[in-house]
């Protein structure tokens, strides 16, 4: 079956049903395997070799298929998972992980994020763009991250937007600008530079949760200039080094919160946290990822 977004009967949540299984034959992300993938963007070194690539995701969350509601009534709402899903190959080296890259190398990865967000925002039926990174390496044994679009805005993001808009309406200020100013002087501050502040949030939802917030009011990563992108890379490198010393086993997730396409304003930010057994899609955006459809489960349990 094609991937589907299905709305819960009784709570404000969506599930993503995806039964596409990764292949175990070789590494399609390593140099020499370029013909196995469809490239969307690359950054090259001075020898003309790619150092970071983005490709069409072989195991996508969403597909550029015809957008339609496939089943909808009071109890059942399902939408074809229309959209675009890409993989960012963060390094040529199969043995290196994201947290082992230099600040300059992480800056290159962030530059690819910026480019792809710019491009994907212009596609049809794009309501939301997500960026996910973890070091679980479930689909590839090679350091990578995912960028994807959705034809809906996840309920957890709607809640963030509603809180942002309500605070702005009442105070004529940005809640994240105010939070950043207060946390930089408080006991939860971890580190900061000219462009970003990192702090442990007052009410955390995951262990070792850290928020990274731009000091300037940017709504999306594609608004950052080169200096700001490098400053973000330095913050991420520094934080991951500290987290590695504190967490054993060292499993982490990184989630980017960007302005949804139809919203006029927001303040983009990033969450870093210790990984659990939940999917990063769930931990980041509140969308439950299921690798087995309910119909398949019922068939198995029926014995037919």
C-alpha positions as CSV (number, residue, x, y, z in Angstrom):
1,X,0.0,0.0,0.0
2,X,1.1,3.6,-0.5
3,X,1.9,5.5,2.7
4,X,-1.1,7.1,4.4
5,X,-1.7,9.6,7.1
6,X,-4.6,8.5,9.3
7,X,-6.3,10.5,12.0
8,X,-7.0,9.1,15.4
9,X,-10.6,8.2,16.5
10,X,-10.4,10.0,19.8
11,X,-7.4,12.3,20.1
12,X,-5.9,15.0,18.0
13,X,-3.1,13.0,16.5
14,X,-2.1,11.5,13.1
15,X,-0.4,8.2,12.3
16,X,1.9,7.6,9.3
17,X,1.4,4.1,8.0
18,X,4.5,3.0,6.0
19,X,5.2,-0.6,5.1
20,X,8.3,0.1,3.0
21,X,11.2,-2.0,4.3
22,X,14.9,-1.0,3.9
23,X,17.1,-3.1,1.8
24,X,20.1,-4.8,3.3
25,X,22.2,-5.0,0.1
26,X,25.2,-2.7,0.4
27,X,25.3,1.0,1.2
28,X,23.6,3.2,-1.3
29,X,24.9,6.3,0.4
30,X,28.6,5.7,0.0
31,X,30.8,7.2,-2.8
32,X,30.6,4.9,-5.9
33,X,26.9,4.2,-5.4
34,X,25.6,7.5,-6.8
35,X,23.8,5.8,-9.7
36,X,21.6,4.0,-7.2
37,X,20.0,7.2,-6.0
38,X,18.3,10.3,-7.5
39,X,20.3,13.4,-6.5
40,X,18.5,16.7,-5.7
41,X,21.5,18.8,-4.5
42,X,25.2,18.6,-3.6
43,X,28.1,20.5,-2.2
44,X,31.5,19.7,-3.7
45,X,35.1,20.2,-2.5
46,X,37.8,21.8,-4.5
47,X,38.4,18.6,-6.4
48,X,34.9,18.4,-7.6
49,X,33.9,15.5,-5.3
50,X,30.7,15.7,-3.4
51,X,31.0,16.2,0.4
52,X,27.3,16.5,1.2
53,X,24.4,15.2,-1.0
54,X,20.6,15.2,-0.8
55,X,18.7,12.5,-2.6
56,X,15.2,11.3,-3.1
57,X,14.4,9.1,-0.1
58,X,14.3,5.4,-1.1
59,X,12.2,4.8,2.0
60,X,10.0,7.9,2.0
61,X,7.5,9.2,4.6
62,X,5.7,10.9,1.7
63,X,5.3,10.5,-2.1
64,X,4.6,13.1,-4.8
65,X,1.4,11.3,-5.7
66,X,-2.0,12.8,-6.4
67,X,-3.3,14.6,-3.3
68,X,-6.7,13.4,-2.1
69,X,-8.6,12.2,1.0
70,X,-8.8,8.5,0.4
71,X,-11.4,7.7,3.1
72,X,-13.3,10.3,5.2
73,X,-16.3,10.1,7.4
74,X,-16.9,10.8,11.1
75,X,-14.8,8.0,12.4
76,X,-12.3,7.4,9.6
77,X,-10.1,10.1,8.1
78,X,-7.2,9.1,5.9
79,X,-5.0,11.2,3.5
80,X,-2.6,9.8,1.0
81,X,0.8,10.8,2.3
82,X,1.4,13.3,-0.5
83,X,4.7,15.2,-0.4
84,X,8.4,14.9,-1.0
85,X,10.9,13.1,1.2
86,X,14.6,13.4,0.9
87,X,17.7,12.0,2.6
88,X,20.7,14.2,3.3
89,X,24.0,12.2,3.2
90,X,26.1,14.2,5.7
91,X,29.6,12.8,4.9
92,X,31.4,10.7,2.3
93,X,32.9,8.6,5.1
94,X,30.8,5.6,6.0
95,X,32.4,5.3,9.5
96,X,31.8,8.9,10.7
97,X,28.8,10.1,12.5
98,X,27.2,13.6,12.5
99,X,28.5,14.4,16.0
100,X,32.1,13.6,14.8
101,X,32.0,16.1,12.0
102,X,33.8,19.5,12.3
103,X,31.8,22.7,12.7
104,X,32.7,23.5,9.1
105,X,31.3,20.1,7.9
106,X,28.2,20.5,9.9
107,X,27.8,24.0,8.3
108,X,27.8,22.3,4.9
109,X,25.0,19.9,6.1
110,X,22.9,22.9,7.4
111,X,23.5,24.7,4.0
112,X,21.9,21.7,2.2
113,X,19.0,21.9,4.6
114,X,18.6,25.5,3.8
115,X,18.7,24.9,0.0
116,X,16.2,22.0,0.1
117,X,13.7,23.8,2.4
118,X,13.8,26.7,-0.1
119,X,13.1,24.4,-3.0
120,X,10.4,22.2,-1.2
121,X,8.4,25.3,0.0
122,X,7.6,26.0,-3.6
123,X,6.0,22.6,-4.3
124,X,2.2,22.0,-4.4
125,X,0.2,21.0,-1.4
126,X,3.1,21.6,1.0
127,X,1.7,22.6,4.4
128,X,4.6,21.6,6.6
129,X,8.3,20.8,6.2
130,X,10.1,18.7,8.8
131,X,13.8,18.0,9.4
132,X,14.8,15.0,11.5
133,X,18.2,13.7,12.5
134,X,19.2,10.9,14.9
135,X,22.1,8.4,15.1
136,X,20.0,5.2,15.3
137,X,20.9,4.5,11.6
138,X,17.7,2.4,11.2
139,X,17.4,2.7,7.4
140,X,21.1,3.1,6.4
141,X,24.3,2.2,8.1
142,X,25.7,5.6,7.1
143,X,25.2,9.0,8.7
144,X,22.1,10.7,7.3
145,X,19.1,13.0,8.1
146,X,15.7,13.4,6.6
147,X,13.8,16.3,5.1
148,X,10.1,15.8,4.2
149,X,6.9,17.7,3.5
150,X,3.4,17.0,4.6
151,X,0.0,18.0,3.2
152,X,-1.2,18.7,6.8
153,X,0.2,20.5,9.8
154,X,0.8,18.1,12.8
155,X,-1.4,18.8,15.8
156,X,1.6,19.4,18.1
157,X,2.8,22.1,15.6
158,X,-0.6,23.6,15.5
159,X,-0.5,23.9,19.3
160,X,2.9,25.7,19.1
161,X,1.5,28.1,16.5
162,X,-1.6,28.8,18.5
163,X,0.5,29.6,21.6
164,X,2.8,31.8,19.5
165,X,-0.1,33.7,18.0
166,X,-1.9,34.1,21.3
167,X,1.2,35.4,23.0
168,X,1.8,37.8,20.1
169,X,-1.8,39.0,20.2
170,X,-1.7,39.7,23.9
171,X,1.8,41.2,24.2
172,X,2.7,42.3,20.7
173,X,5.9,40.4,21.2
174,X,7.4,37.0,20.2
175,X,7.2,34.3,22.9
176,X,10.5,32.7,21.7
177,X,12.4,36.1,21.6
178,X,11.2,36.7,25.2
179,X,12.1,33.1,26.3
180,X,15.6,33.4,24.8
181,X,16.3,36.7,26.6
182,X,15.2,35.3,29.9
183,X,16.9,31.9,29.6
184,X,20.2,33.4,28.6
185,X,20.5,34.9,32.1
186,X,19.0,32.0,34.0
187,X,20.0,28.7,35.6
188,X,19.0,26.6,32.6
189,X,21.4,28.4,30.2
190,X,24.0,26.1,28.6
191,X,25.9,28.1,26.0
192,X,25.3,30.8,23.4
193,X,27.1,32.8,20.7
194,X,26.4,35.9,18.6
195,X,23.4,34.2,16.8
196,X,22.0,31.4,19.0
197,X,21.3,30.4,22.6
198,X,21.0,26.9,23.9
199,X,19.2,26.0,27.2
200,X,17.4,23.2,29.0
201,X,13.7,24.1,28.7
202,X,11.7,24.9,31.9
203,X,9.3,22.0,31.2
204,X,11.1,19.2,29.3
205,X,9.4,16.4,27.5
206,X,12.5,14.2,26.9
207,X,15.6,13.4,28.9
208,X,18.5,15.7,28.2
209,X,16.3,18.0,26.2
210,X,18.0,21.2,24.9
211,X,16.4,24.0,22.9
212,X,18.5,26.0,20.4
213,X,16.8,29.3,19.5
214,X,18.1,32.0,17.2
215,X,18.5,35.4,18.9
216,X,17.3,37.2,15.8
217,X,13.6,36.7,14.9
218,X,13.9,34.2,12.0
219,X,10.9,32.1,11.0
220,X,12.8,29.4,9.1
221,X,16.3,28.1,8.5
222,X,16.3,29.5,5.0
223,X,16.5,33.0,6.5
224,X,19.9,32.4,8.0
225,X,22.9,34.0,6.4
226,X,26.3,32.2,6.1
227,X,27.6,33.7,9.4
228,X,24.5,32.5,11.3
229,X,24.7,29.1,9.7
230,X,28.3,28.7,10.9
231,X,27.3,29.9,14.4
232,X,24.5,27.3,14.4
233,X,27.0,24.6,13.4
234,X,29.3,25.6,16.2
235,X,26.4,25.4,18.8
236,X,25.3,22.0,17.5
237,X,28.9,20.6,17.6
238,X,29.5,21.9,21.1
239,X,26.2,20.5,22.4
240,X,26.7,17.1,20.9
241,X,30.2,16.9,22.4
242,X,28.7,17.7,25.8
243,X,25.8,15.3,25.4
244,X,28.2,12.5,24.3
245,X,30.1,12.9,27.6
246,X,26.8,12.8,29.6
247,X,24.7,10.1,27.9
248,X,25.6,6.4,27.7
249,X,24.7,4.8,25.3
250,X,24.9,8.0,23.2
251,X,21.7,8.0,21.3
252,X,20.2,11.4,20.3
253,X,17.6,13.1,18.1
254,X,17.5,16.5,16.5
255,X,14.3,18.1,15.3
256,X,13.8,21.4,13.5
257,X,10.6,23.5,14.0
258,X,10.1,25.7,11.0
259,X,7.2,28.0,10.0
260,X,4.4,26.1,8.3
261,X,3.8,27.3,4.8
262,X,0.5,29.1,5.4
263,X,1.5,30.9,8.6
264,X,2.7,34.5,8.4
265,X,5.0,34.4,11.4
266,X,6.8,32.0,13.8
267,X,10.2,31.8,15.4
268,X,12.1,28.7,14.2
269,X,14.0,26.6,16.8
270,X,15.6,23.2,17.3
271,X,15.2,20.5,19.9
272,X,18.0,18.1,20.8
273,X,17.3,15.2,23.1
274,X,18.2,11.7,24.3
275,X,16.6,9.1,22.0
276,X,14.2,6.5,23.3
277,X,12.5,3.5,21.6
278,X,9.9,5.9,20.0
279,X,10.4,7.1,16.5
280,X,12.0,10.6,16.0
281,X,8.9,11.5,13.9
282,X,6.8,10.8,17.0
283,X,9.1,12.5,19.5
284,X,9.6,15.5,17.3
285,X,6.2,16.1,15.6
286,X,3.8,13.9,17.4
287,X,3.1,11.7,14.4
288,X,3.1,8.0,15.2
289,X,5.1,6.0,12.7
290,X,3.7,2.5,12.0
291,X,5.6,0.0,9.9
292,X,2.7,-2.4,9.8
293,X,-0.8,-1.3,8.7
294,X,-3.8,-2.1,11.0
295,X,-5.2,-4.2,8.1
296,X,-2.0,-6.3,8.1
297,X,-2.1,-6.6,11.9
298,X,-5.7,-7.8,11.8
299,X,-4.9,-10.3,9.0
300,X,-2.0,-11.7,11.0
301,X,-4.0,-12.0,14.2
302,X,-7.0,-13.6,12.4
303,X,-4.7,-16.2,11.0
304,X,-5.7,-15.5,7.4
